[in-house]
Amino acid sequence: MDNDIDRRRKARGLSQADLADALDVTRQTINAIERDRTNPSLELAFDLAAFFDCAIEDLFRHDSEVAYTRLGY
């Protein structure tokens, strides 16, 4: 799943540790999500969206959506 966490975090001047502390998760969790090594739990996805004041759909896109976008759909 493609995500926009890294860009939004950096735009706020936050480290992975800062974001992890704010969401009560580990830095490793944030790193794994940003690198697409794991998907967040539904609860964490909602927490991330609330933290960045956006919809979940603004943060995450399913791989098929990415492929369709690249193909011009």
HTML snippet that shows the backbone in 3Dmol.js (N, CA, C, O; Angstrom):
<script src="https://3Dmol.org/build/3Dmol-min.js"></script>
<div id="view" style="width:600px;height:400px;position:relative"></div>
<script>
const pdb = `
ATOM      1  N   MET A   1       0.847  -1.165   0.000  1.00  0.00           N
ATOM      2  CA  MET A   1       0.000   0.000   0.000  1.00  0.00           C
ATOM      3  C   MET A   1       0.895   1.231   0.000  1.00  0.00           C
ATOM      4  O   MET A   1       1.808   1.348   0.817  1.00  0.00           O
ATOM      5  N   ASP A   2       0.629   2.131  -0.906  1.00  0.00           N
ATOM      6  CA  ASP A   2       1.385   3.370  -1.010  1.00  0.00           C
ATOM      7  C   ASP A   2       0.895   4.344   0.063  1.00  0.00           C
ATOM      8  O   ASP A   2      -0.296   4.378   0.372  1.00  0.00           O
ATOM      9  N   ASN A   3       1.808   5.134   0.630  1.00  0.00           N
ATOM     10  CA  ASN A   3       1.372   6.098   1.644  1.00  0.00           C
ATOM     11  C   ASN A   3       2.150   7.399   1.541  1.00  0.00           C
ATOM     12  O   ASN A   3       3.193   7.483   0.894  1.00  0.00           O
ATOM     13  N   ASP A   4       1.604   8.404   2.203  1.00  0.00           N
ATOM     14  CA  ASP A   4       2.120   9.765   2.156  1.00  0.00           C
ATOM     15  C   ASP A   4       2.636  10.229   3.524  1.00  0.00           C
ATOM     16  O   ASP A   4       2.785  11.428   3.764  1.00  0.00           O
ATOM     17  N   ILE A   5       2.906   9.276   4.410  1.00  0.00           N
ATOM     18  CA  ILE A   5       3.285   9.603   5.781  1.00  0.00           C
ATOM     19  C   ILE A   5       4.621  10.350   5.832  1.00  0.00           C
ATOM     20  O   ILE A   5       4.741  11.374   6.505  1.00  0.00           O
ATOM     21  N   ASP A   6       5.610   9.836   5.125  1.00  0.00           N
ATOM     22  CA  ASP A   6       6.958  10.417   5.150  1.00  0.00           C
ATOM     23  C   ASP A   6       6.932  11.891   4.752  1.00  0.00           C
ATOM     24  O   ASP A   6       7.512  12.728   5.443  1.00  0.00           O
ATOM     25  N   ARG A   7       6.277  12.210   3.663  1.00  0.00           N
ATOM     26  CA  ARG A   7       6.232  13.592   3.181  1.00  0.00           C
ATOM     27  C   ARG A   7       5.530  14.505   4.188  1.00  0.00           C
ATOM     28  O   ARG A   7       6.010  15.601   4.478  1.00  0.00           O
ATOM     29  N   ARG A   8       4.409  14.055   4.710  1.00  0.00           N
ATOM     30  CA  ARG A   8       3.657  14.875   5.667  1.00  0.00           C
ATOM     31  C   ARG A   8       4.439  15.060   6.968  1.00  0.00           C
ATOM     32  O   ARG A   8       4.444  16.148   7.544  1.00  0.00           O
ATOM     33  N   ARG A   9       5.092  14.006   7.423  1.00  0.00           N
ATOM     34  CA  ARG A   9       5.886  14.091   8.658  1.00  0.00           C
ATOM     35  C   ARG A   9       7.014  15.102   8.496  1.00  0.00           C
ATOM     36  O   ARG A   9       7.221  15.959   9.355  1.00  0.00           O
ATOM     37  N   LYS A  10       7.736  14.996   7.393  1.00  0.00           N
ATOM     38  CA  LYS A  10       8.852  15.904   7.149  1.00  0.00           C
ATOM     39  C   LYS A  10       8.387  17.347   6.963  1.00  0.00           C
ATOM     40  O   LYS A  10       9.072  18.283   7.376  1.00  0.00           O
ATOM     41  N   ALA A  11       7.218  17.522   6.340  1.00  0.00           N
ATOM     42  CA  ALA A  11       6.681  18.869   6.144  1.00  0.00           C
ATOM     43  C   ALA A  11       6.397  19.558   7.477  1.00  0.00           C
ATOM     44  O   ALA A  11       6.415  20.786   7.562  1.00  0.00           O
ATOM     45  N   ARG A  12       6.139  18.776   8.501  1.00  0.00           N
ATOM     46  CA  ARG A  12       5.909  19.332   9.843  1.00  0.00           C
ATOM     47  C   ARG A  12       7.187  19.408  10.667  1.00  0.00           C
ATOM     48  O   ARG A  12       7.165  19.840  11.820  1.00  0.00           O
ATOM     49  N   GLY A  13       8.302  18.987  10.073  1.00  0.00           N
ATOM     50  CA  GLY A  13       9.570  19.053  10.778  1.00  0.00           C
ATOM     51  C   GLY A  13       9.700  18.014  11.877  1.00  0.00           C
ATOM     52  O   GLY A  13      10.412  18.235  12.857  1.00  0.00           O
ATOM     53  N   LEU A  14       9.031  16.901  11.728  1.00  0.00           N
ATOM     54  CA  LEU A  14       9.039  15.855  12.747  1.00  0.00           C
ATOM     55  C   LEU A  14       9.965  14.708  12.363  1.00  0.00           C
ATOM     56  O   LEU A  14      10.093  14.366  11.188  1.00  0.00           O
ATOM     57  N   SER A  15      10.593  14.133  13.343  1.00  0.00           N
ATOM     58  CA  SER A  15      11.351  12.900  13.130  1.00  0.00           C
ATOM     59  C   SER A  15      10.381  11.730  13.242  1.00  0.00           C
ATOM     60  O   SER A  15       9.242  11.897  13.679  1.00  0.00           O
ATOM     61  N   GLN A  16      10.834  10.561  12.851  1.00  0.00           N
ATOM     62  CA  GLN A  16      10.016   9.367  13.037  1.00  0.00           C
ATOM     63  C   GLN A  16       9.735   9.153  14.518  1.00  0.00           C
ATOM     64  O   GLN A  16       8.636   8.740  14.889  1.00  0.00           O
ATOM     65  N   ALA A  17      10.716   9.430  15.361  1.00  0.00           N
ATOM     66  CA  ALA A  17      10.535   9.273  16.805  1.00  0.00           C
ATOM     67  C   ALA A  17       9.489  10.249  17.344  1.00  0.00           C
ATOM     68  O   ALA A  17       8.695   9.891  18.214  1.00  0.00           O
ATOM     69  N   ASP A  18       9.488  11.483  16.828  1.00  0.00           N
ATOM     70  CA  ASP A  18       8.486  12.465  17.256  1.00  0.00           C
ATOM     71  C   ASP A  18       7.073  11.975  16.933  1.00  0.00           C
ATOM     72  O   ASP A  18       6.175  12.026  17.773  1.00  0.00           O
ATOM     73  N   LEU A  19       6.899  11.502  15.703  1.00  0.00           N
ATOM     74  CA  LEU A  19       5.584  11.012  15.293  1.00  0.00           C
ATOM     75  C   LEU A  19       5.195   9.783  16.101  1.00  0.00           C
ATOM     76  O   LEU A  19       4.050   9.655  16.534  1.00  0.00           O
ATOM     77  N   ALA A  20       6.138   8.892  16.299  1.00  0.00           N
ATOM     78  CA  ALA A  20       5.870   7.686  17.084  1.00  0.00           C
ATOM     79  C   ALA A  20       5.438   8.046  18.505  1.00  0.00           C
ATOM     80  O   ALA A  20       4.484   7.470  19.028  1.00  0.00           O
ATOM     81  N   ASP A  21       6.128   8.984  19.121  1.00  0.00           N
ATOM     82  CA  ASP A  21       5.766   9.414  20.478  1.00  0.00           C
ATOM     83  C   ASP A  21       4.358   9.999  20.519  1.00  0.00           C
ATOM     84  O   ASP A  21       3.596   9.731  21.448  1.00  0.00           O
ATOM     85  N   ALA A  22       4.019  10.793  19.516  1.00  0.00           N
ATOM     86  CA  ALA A  22       2.697  11.428  19.476  1.00  0.00           C
ATOM     87  C   ALA A  22       1.584  10.395  19.330  1.00  0.00           C
ATOM     88  O   ALA A  22       0.462  10.613  19.788  1.00  0.00           O
ATOM     89  N   LEU A  23       1.900   9.265  18.688  1.00  0.00           N
ATOM     90  CA  LEU A  23       0.884   8.237  18.431  1.00  0.00           C
ATOM     91  C   LEU A  23       1.014   7.036  19.358  1.00  0.00           C
ATOM     92  O   LEU A  23       0.256   6.073  19.244  1.00  0.00           O
ATOM     93  N   ASP A  24       1.970   7.094  20.269  1.00  0.00           N
ATOM     94  CA  ASP A  24       2.196   6.022  21.235  1.00  0.00           C
ATOM     95  C   ASP A  24       2.504   4.679  20.564  1.00  0.00           C
ATOM     96  O   ASP A  24       1.965   3.635  20.932  1.00  0.00           O
ATOM     97  N   VAL A  25       3.396   4.748  19.559  1.00  0.00           N
ATOM     98  CA  VAL A  25       3.920   3.552  18.901  1.00  0.00           C
ATOM     99  C   VAL A  25       5.440   3.682  18.861  1.00  0.00           C
ATOM    100  O   VAL A  25       5.985   4.697  19.295  1.00  0.00           O
ATOM    101  N   THR A  26       6.115   2.687  18.354  1.00  0.00           N
ATOM    102  CA  THR A  26       7.573   2.762  18.269  1.00  0.00           C
ATOM    103  C   THR A  26       8.016   3.453  16.983  1.00  0.00           C
ATOM    104  O   THR A  26       7.277   3.521  16.001  1.00  0.00           O
ATOM    105  N   ARG A  27       9.237   3.958  17.023  1.00  0.00           N
ATOM    106  CA  ARG A  27       9.826   4.552  15.819  1.00  0.00           C
ATOM    107  C   ARG A  27       9.913   3.507  14.714  1.00  0.00           C
ATOM    108  O   ARG A  27       9.733   3.818  13.537  1.00  0.00           O
ATOM    109  N   GLN A  28      10.191   2.264  15.104  1.00  0.00           N
ATOM    110  CA  GLN A  28      10.296   1.182  14.134  1.00  0.00           C
ATOM    111  C   GLN A  28       8.970   0.964  13.401  1.00  0.00           C
ATOM    112  O   GLN A  28       8.958   0.632  12.216  1.00  0.00           O
ATOM    113  N   THR A  29       7.858   1.153  14.110  1.00  0.00           N
ATOM    114  CA  THR A  29       6.547   1.019  13.472  1.00  0.00           C
ATOM    115  C   THR A  29       6.366   2.076  12.402  1.00  0.00           C
ATOM    116  O   THR A  29       5.925   1.774  11.293  1.00  0.00           O
ATOM    117  N   ILE A  30       6.706   3.311  12.729  1.00  0.00           N
ATOM    118  CA  ILE A  30       6.593   4.403  11.749  1.00  0.00           C
ATOM    119  C   ILE A  30       7.504   4.133  10.561  1.00  0.00           C
ATOM    120  O   ILE A  30       7.097   4.308   9.413  1.00  0.00           O
ATOM    121  N   ASN A  31       8.724   3.713  10.827  1.00  0.00           N
ATOM    122  CA  ASN A  31       9.669   3.404   9.763  1.00  0.00           C
ATOM    123  C   ASN A  31       9.125   2.314   8.845  1.00  0.00           C
ATOM    124  O   ASN A  31       9.202   2.441   7.623  1.00  0.00           O
ATOM    125  N   ALA A  32       8.585   1.262   9.412  1.00  0.00           N
ATOM    126  CA  ALA A  32       8.060   0.141   8.616  1.00  0.00           C
ATOM    127  C   ALA A  32       6.871   0.572   7.762  1.00  0.00           C
ATOM    128  O   ALA A  32       6.733   0.125   6.623  1.00  0.00           O
ATOM    129  N   ILE A  33       6.022   1.426   8.296  1.00  0.00           N
ATOM    130  CA  ILE A  33       4.878   1.919   7.523  1.00  0.00           C
ATOM    131  C   ILE A  33       5.356   2.811   6.390  1.00  0.00           C
ATOM    132  O   ILE A  33       4.907   2.662   5.253  1.00  0.00           O
ATOM    133  N   GLU A  34       6.260   3.736   6.686  1.00  0.00           N
ATOM    134  CA  GLU A  34       6.760   4.642   5.653  1.00  0.00           C
ATOM    135  C   GLU A  34       7.465   3.892   4.523  1.00  0.00           C
ATOM    136  O   GLU A  34       7.389   4.300   3.364  1.00  0.00           O
ATOM    137  N   ARG A  35       8.138   2.814   4.852  1.00  0.00           N
ATOM    138  CA  ARG A  35       8.867   2.043   3.845  1.00  0.00           C
ATOM    139  C   ARG A  35       8.012   0.955   3.193  1.00  0.00           C
ATOM    140  O   ARG A  35       8.524   0.133   2.433  1.00  0.00           O
ATOM    141  N   ASP A  36       6.722   0.951   3.487  1.00  0.00           N
ATOM    142  CA  ASP A  36       5.785  -0.035   2.932  1.00  0.00           C
ATOM    143  C   ASP A  36       6.155  -1.467   3.295  1.00  0.00           C
ATOM    144  O   ASP A  36       5.884  -2.398   2.537  1.00  0.00           O
ATOM    145  N   ARG A  37       6.773  -1.634   4.454  1.00  0.00           N
ATOM    146  CA  ARG A  37       7.104  -2.982   4.925  1.00  0.00           C
ATOM    147  C   ARG A  37       5.947  -3.606   5.689  1.00  0.00           C
ATOM    148  O   ARG A  37       5.862  -4.826   5.829  1.00  0.00           O
ATOM    149  N   THR A  38       5.057  -2.747   6.182  1.00  0.00           N
ATOM    150  CA  THR A  38       3.869  -3.226   6.893  1.00  0.00           C
ATOM    151  C   THR A  38       2.767  -2.200   6.722  1.00  0.00           C
ATOM    152  O   THR A  38       3.022  -1.027   6.448  1.00  0.00           O
ATOM    153  N   ASN A  39       1.548  -2.660   6.888  1.00  0.00           N
ATOM    154  CA  ASN A  39       0.406  -1.760   6.876  1.00  0.00           C
ATOM    155  C   ASN A  39      -0.013  -1.500   8.321  1.00  0.00           C
ATOM    156  O   ASN A  39       0.083  -2.391   9.164  1.00  0.00           O
ATOM    157  N   PRO A  40      -0.471  -0.298   8.605  1.00  0.00           N
ATOM    158  CA  PRO A  40      -0.882  -0.002   9.973  1.00  0.00           C
ATOM    159  C   PRO A  40      -2.189  -0.720  10.302  1.00  0.00           C
ATOM    160  O   PRO A  40      -2.956  -1.087   9.412  1.00  0.00           O
ATOM    161  N   SER A  41      -2.421  -0.908  11.576  1.00  0.00           N
ATOM    162  CA  SER A  41      -3.728  -1.399  12.002  1.00  0.00           C
ATOM    163  C   SER A  41      -4.757  -0.339  11.620  1.00  0.00           C
ATOM    164  O   SER A  41      -4.407   0.810  11.351  1.00  0.00           O
ATOM    165  N   LEU A  42      -6.006  -0.728  11.599  1.00  0.00           N
ATOM    166  CA  LEU A  42      -7.063   0.226  11.296  1.00  0.00           C
ATOM    167  C   LEU A  42      -7.064   1.363  12.317  1.00  0.00           C
ATOM    168  O   LEU A  42      -7.240   2.527  11.956  1.00  0.00           O
ATOM    169  N   GLU A  43      -6.870   1.027  13.580  1.00  0.00           N
ATOM    170  CA  GLU A  43      -6.829   2.043  14.634  1.00  0.00           C
ATOM    171  C   GLU A  43      -5.688   3.030  14.398  1.00  0.00           C
ATOM    172  O   GLU A  43      -5.878   4.239  14.533  1.00  0.00           O
ATOM    173  N   LEU A  44      -4.507   2.527  14.047  1.00  0.00           N
ATOM    174  CA  LEU A  44      -3.371   3.415  13.808  1.00  0.00           C
ATOM    175  C   LEU A  44      -3.594   4.248  12.548  1.00  0.00           C
ATOM    176  O   LEU A  44      -3.186   5.409  12.506  1.00  0.00           O
ATOM    177  N   ALA A  45      -4.219   3.695  11.539  1.00  0.00           N
ATOM    178  CA  ALA A  45      -4.520   4.466  10.327  1.00  0.00           C
ATOM    179  C   ALA A  45      -5.431   5.644  10.665  1.00  0.00           C
ATOM    180  O   ALA A  45      -5.219   6.755  10.181  1.00  0.00           O
ATOM    181  N   PHE A  46      -6.451   5.397  11.502  1.00  0.00           N
ATOM    182  CA  PHE A  46      -7.329   6.486  11.940  1.00  0.00           C
ATOM    183  C   PHE A  46      -6.551   7.511  12.761  1.00  0.00           C
ATOM    184  O   PHE A  46      -6.752   8.715  12.602  1.00  0.00           O
ATOM    185  N   ASP A  47      -5.665   7.040  13.635  1.00  0.00           N
ATOM    186  CA  ASP A  47      -4.862   7.953  14.453  1.00  0.00           C
ATOM    187  C   ASP A  47      -3.941   8.818  13.582  1.00  0.00           C
ATOM    188  O   ASP A  47      -3.788  10.014  13.831  1.00  0.00           O
ATOM    189  N   LEU A  48      -3.342   8.217  12.582  1.00  0.00           N
ATOM    190  CA  LEU A  48      -2.481   8.966  11.663  1.00  0.00           C
ATOM    191  C   LEU A  48      -3.288  10.026  10.910  1.00  0.00           C
ATOM    192  O   LEU A  48      -2.848  11.168  10.774  1.00  0.00           O
ATOM    193  N   ALA A  49      -4.448   9.648  10.431  1.00  0.00           N
ATOM    194  CA  ALA A  49      -5.304  10.606   9.716  1.00  0.00           C
ATOM    195  C   ALA A  49      -5.712  11.755  10.639  1.00  0.00           C
ATOM    196  O   ALA A  49      -5.704  12.916  10.228  1.00  0.00           O
ATOM    197  N   ALA A  50      -6.060  11.438  11.860  1.00  0.00           N
ATOM    198  CA  ALA A  50      -6.430  12.494  12.814  1.00  0.00           C
ATOM    199  C   ALA A  50      -5.237  13.390  13.104  1.00  0.00           C
ATOM    200  O   ALA A  50      -5.380  14.611  13.170  1.00  0.00           O
ATOM    201  N   PHE A  51      -4.062  12.796  13.277  1.00  0.00           N
ATOM    202  CA  PHE A  51      -2.860  13.577  13.567  1.00  0.00           C
ATOM    203  C   PHE A  51      -2.569  14.563  12.434  1.00  0.00           C
ATOM    204  O   PHE A  51      -2.240  15.723  12.681  1.00  0.00           O
ATOM    205  N   PHE A  52      -2.694  14.090  11.190  1.00  0.00           N
ATOM    206  CA  PHE A  52      -2.405  14.936  10.030  1.00  0.00           C
ATOM    207  C   PHE A  52      -3.629  15.708   9.547  1.00  0.00           C
ATOM    208  O   PHE A  52      -3.564  16.416   8.542  1.00  0.00           O
ATOM    209  N   ASP A  53      -4.754  15.569  10.271  1.00  0.00           N
ATOM    210  CA  ASP A  53      -5.985  16.292   9.963  1.00  0.00           C
ATOM    211  C   ASP A  53      -6.403  16.088   8.506  1.00  0.00           C
ATOM    212  O   ASP A  53      -6.597  17.043   7.754  1.00  0.00           O
ATOM    213  N   CYS A  54      -6.535  14.820   8.135  1.00  0.00           N
ATOM    214  CA  CYS A  54      -6.942  14.477   6.781  1.00  0.00           C
ATOM    215  C   CYS A  54      -7.705  13.154   6.808  1.00  0.00           C
ATOM    216  O   CYS A  54      -7.806  12.503   7.847  1.00  0.00           O
ATOM    217  N   ALA A  55      -8.229  12.777   5.672  1.00  0.00           N
ATOM    218  CA  ALA A  55      -8.914  11.488   5.549  1.00  0.00           C
ATOM    219  C   ALA A  55      -7.884  10.375   5.389  1.00  0.00           C
ATOM    220  O   ALA A  55      -6.782  10.605   4.892  1.00  0.00           O
ATOM    221  N   ILE A  56      -8.244   9.196   5.803  1.00  0.00           N
ATOM    222  CA  ILE A  56      -7.360   8.038   5.625  1.00  0.00           C
ATOM    223  C   ILE A  56      -6.986   7.889   4.157  1.00  0.00           C
ATOM    224  O   ILE A  56      -5.845   7.567   3.827  1.00  0.00           O
ATOM    225  N   GLU A  57      -7.956   8.124   3.280  1.00  0.00           N
ATOM    226  CA  GLU A  57      -7.709   7.991   1.839  1.00  0.00           C
ATOM    227  C   GLU A  57      -6.665   8.983   1.332  1.00  0.00           C
ATOM    228  O   GLU A  57      -6.054   8.758   0.287  1.00  0.00           O
ATOM    229  N   ASP A  58      -6.457  10.075   2.063  1.00  0.00           N
ATOM    230  CA  ASP A  58      -5.425  11.039   1.688  1.00  0.00           C
ATOM    231  C   ASP A  58      -4.028  10.530   2.046  1.00  0.00           C
ATOM    232  O   ASP A  58      -3.038  10.962   1.455  1.00  0.00           O
ATOM    233  N   LEU A  59      -3.949   9.615   3.010  1.00  0.00           N
ATOM    234  CA  LEU A  59      -2.664   9.073   3.450  1.00  0.00           C
ATOM    235  C   LEU A  59      -2.287   7.780   2.743  1.00  0.00           C
ATOM    236  O   LEU A  59      -1.114   7.539   2.458  1.00  0.00           O
ATOM    237  N   PHE A  60      -3.283   6.954   2.462  1.00  0.00           N
ATOM    238  CA  PHE A  60      -3.017   5.607   1.951  1.00  0.00           C
ATOM    239  C   PHE A  60      -3.759   5.350   0.654  1.00  0.00           C
ATOM    240  O   PHE A  60      -4.912   5.745   0.479  1.00  0.00           O
ATOM    241  N   ARG A  61      -3.058   4.673  -0.254  1.00  0.00           N
ATOM    242  CA  ARG A  61      -3.690   4.228  -1.489  1.00  0.00           C
ATOM    243  C   ARG A  61      -3.300   2.776  -1.713  1.00  0.00           C
ATOM    244  O   ARG A  61      -2.140   2.391  -1.568  1.00  0.00           O
ATOM    245  N   HIS A  62      -4.282   1.999  -2.063  1.00  0.00           N
ATOM    246  CA  HIS A  62      -4.036   0.589  -2.356  1.00  0.00           C
ATOM    247  C   HIS A  62      -3.183   0.496  -3.612  1.00  0.00           C
ATOM    248  O   HIS A  62      -3.284   1.353  -4.491  1.00  0.00           O
ATOM    249  N   ASP A  63      -2.349  -0.525  -3.710  1.00  0.00           N
ATOM    250  CA  ASP A  63      -1.452  -0.693  -4.853  1.00  0.00           C
ATOM    251  C   ASP A  63      -2.190  -0.660  -6.177  1.00  0.00           C
ATOM    252  O   ASP A  63      -1.660  -0.133  -7.156  1.00  0.00           O
ATOM    253  N   SER A  64      -3.403  -1.209  -6.240  1.00  0.00           N
ATOM    254  CA  SER A  64      -4.153  -1.197  -7.495  1.00  0.00           C
ATOM    255  C   SER A  64      -4.518   0.236  -7.877  1.00  0.00           C
ATOM    256  O   SER A  64      -4.541   0.565  -9.063  1.00  0.00           O
ATOM    257  N   GLU A  65      -4.801   1.090  -6.898  1.00  0.00           N
ATOM    258  CA  GLU A  65      -5.086   2.493  -7.195  1.00  0.00           C
ATOM    259  C   GLU A  65      -3.854   3.194  -7.768  1.00  0.00           C
ATOM    260  O   GLU A  65      -3.958   4.012  -8.682  1.00  0.00           O
ATOM    261  N   VAL A  66      -2.696   2.861  -7.220  1.00  0.00           N
ATOM    262  CA  VAL A  66      -1.442   3.431  -7.716  1.00  0.00           C
ATOM    263  C   VAL A  66      -1.232   3.010  -9.162  1.00  0.00           C
ATOM    264  O   VAL A  66      -0.888   3.835 -10.009  1.00  0.00           O
ATOM    265  N   ALA A  67      -1.437   1.729  -9.447  1.00  0.00           N
ATOM    266  CA  ALA A  67      -1.251   1.212 -10.809  1.00  0.00           C
ATOM    267  C   ALA A  67      -2.233   1.889 -11.773  1.00  0.00           C
ATOM    268  O   ALA A  67      -1.847   2.275 -12.876  1.00  0.00           O
ATOM    269  N   TYR A  68      -3.499   2.034 -11.364  1.00  0.00           N
ATOM    270  CA  TYR A  68      -4.485   2.689 -12.232  1.00  0.00           C
ATOM    271  C   TYR A  68      -4.119   4.129 -12.484  1.00  0.00           C
ATOM    272  O   TYR A  68      -4.279   4.622 -13.601  1.00  0.00           O
ATOM    273  N   THR A  69      -3.627   4.819 -11.465  1.00  0.00           N
ATOM    274  CA  THR A  69      -3.239   6.215 -11.622  1.00  0.00           C
ATOM    275  C   THR A  69      -2.075   6.325 -12.610  1.00  0.00           C
ATOM    276  O   THR A  69      -2.064   7.205 -13.471  1.00  0.00           O
ATOM    277  N   ARG A  70      -1.115   5.439 -12.481  1.00  0.00           N
ATOM    278  CA  ARG A  70       0.041   5.480 -13.391  1.00  0.00           C
ATOM    279  C   ARG A  70      -0.350   5.161 -14.823  1.00  0.00           C
ATOM    280  O   ARG A  70       0.297   5.611 -15.768  1.00  0.00           O
ATOM    281  N   LEU A  71      -1.425   4.372 -14.979  1.00  0.00           N
ATOM    282  CA  LEU A  71      -1.908   4.023 -16.311  1.00  0.00           C
ATOM    283  C   LEU A  71      -2.862   5.077 -16.870  1.00  0.00           C
ATOM    284  O   LEU A  71      -3.282   4.982 -18.023  1.00  0.00           O
ATOM    285  N   GLY A  72      -3.200   6.068 -16.070  1.00  0.00           N
ATOM    286  CA  GLY A  72      -4.059   7.154 -16.533  1.00  0.00           C
ATOM    287  C   GLY A  72      -5.540   6.920 -16.299  1.00  0.00           C
ATOM    288  O   GLY A  72      -6.370   7.600 -16.903  1.00  0.00           O
ATOM    289  N   TYR A  73      -5.890   5.977 -15.440  1.00  0.00           N
ATOM    290  CA  TYR A  73      -7.320   5.724 -15.165  1.00  0.00           C
ATOM    291  C   TYR A  73      -7.819   6.635 -14.088  1.00  0.00           C
ATOM    292  O   TYR A  73      -8.992   6.573 -13.720  1.00  0.00           O
TER     293      TYR A  73
END
`;
const viewer = $3Dmol.createViewer("view");
viewer.addModel(pdb, "pdb");
viewer.setStyle({}, {cartoon: {color: "spectrum"}});
viewer.zoomTo();
viewer.render();
</script>
